[in-house]
Amino acid sequence: MILATYSRLTTVLGLLGQQAESNEVLDEFLRAMMPGDGDALASRVLVDLLERRRRIYSPDREDDDGQWALYQPAPPPVADPEADILHILEPVHAVVPLFEYGWVLLVQGQMGEATHILEAVVDLATETNQPSIASAAYHQLAMTARVLGDMEQSQALNEESIAINRAVAGAAGELGSMLPRISSGFLSLHAGRLDEAERRFRRVADMLGDRVFFHNYRNSAEIGLGLVALARGDLEQARRLLEAVQADSANIYPYTYVQALLGLARLADVGQNAATRDRFLRKALRFAGQRSLLEEYMSVLVEVTRMDATTAPRENLIDSILEYVEAINFESGVATLYALRNPLRAA
């Protein structure tokens, strides 16, 4: 019963965008159960999930020490995670922890294992009539396609996620659609469709209104709107939005937090303030590298090269992630890193 209660509570906190609070619930649950509950102790997935979430969601409070952080690969995932969770939970309650485990593996660059788990989540969520979670899993699979460079497949999976939520009545469907809408906004932004991106970010902000919760969703939408303003050349509006939101690192999704830091680095670059630009680039690199955030770390490397941050040891930074990216056969990532590296060697 207590395991099922944890699963339901985590679902609610996730829908509310309260990731820090969800992490605390998982932490308290494991501390309470481990001394005397053999089943909880036997769940290697729950223990590994907690450690990864602690690392990902730790607040970014370190002062800039002038160092450019290398990438730190995550430890190997637990073998056969579905069997591990289904050993202690009925399928209806296993969906949430499996979904969360698939998500953390995805953002930490373990995409093969993450894809397998998220596809299993879609099947389990469909079988147990949990469409909001199936929708969320489709959204994460869309993120995988985006990381791998297949934007068309990413958009299709994201639209499938949104379509499922349209069929869910009430607040659950509305809340479940927020992350896919935010993700669609960033896809539109990176494709240069600024009006479309603004509409999607604005819709999330308008849906939330003055509600007390949903910090992650609101902050992510505000970051998106700040980046749209930056792309349009409205520098003051961009600065106001990005500075306000990036200060709340505990309540921002890792991808959008790094995007905010990169936006602030671009603002400094436009203003020809190299010291401030490099400080934000180092902050973004440290945040991503210490948490094993693969896509985010590579995004920072692209910007370090594009902005020609000459104080950065770029070859060392690239080499810190290249071996790992080659080991997981991440072909588009390997191509990106070699494209960043070759101009340096040619020079």
Number of C-alpha atoms within 10 A of each C-alpha: 7 9 18 16 12 19 20 15 16 23 19 14 18 21 24 20 23 20 22 19 16 19 20 14 18 21 18 11 17 18 11 12 15 15 10 9 11 11 14 23 15 15 20 15 23 24 17 17 24 20 13 19 21 16 13 22 18 13 16 16 11 9 8 12 9 12 14 22 21 20 26 18 19 17 12 10 18 17 11 11 20 19 12 18 23 16 15 17 19 12 17 18 21 22 28 23 23 24 23 23 24 29 24 22 24 25 24 23 23 23 23 15 19 26 20 13 24 26 18 19 28 21 15 20 24 17 13 13 12 16 21 26 24 29 29 26 28 26 28 28 27 27 24 25 21 17 21 16 14 14 17 12 16 25 21 15 23 27 19 18 28 25 14 19 25 15 11 16 9 10 10 15 20 18 20 25 25 27 24 26 24 24 25 23 28 28 18 18 20 14 11 13 14 20 12 16 26 21 14 24 27 20 17 23 20 12 13 18 10 9 9 8 14 20 21 25 26 26 25 29 29 24 29 29 27 28 31 26 19 20 16 11 12 13 18 13 15 25 19 11 19 26 16 13 22 23 16 15 20 21 24 27 19 21 16 24 27 27 23 31 27 25 26 26 27 23 20 19 18 13 12 11 13 17 14 17 25 24 21 22 27 24 27 26 29 23 27 29 26 17 25 27 26 25 19 26 26 22 18 24 21 17 15 24 16 10 17 14 17 11 13 19 14 19 14 15 20 20 16 17 22 20 11 17 21 14 10 14 11 18 14 15 21 19 14 15 20 15 12 19 18 11 10 12 8 6 5
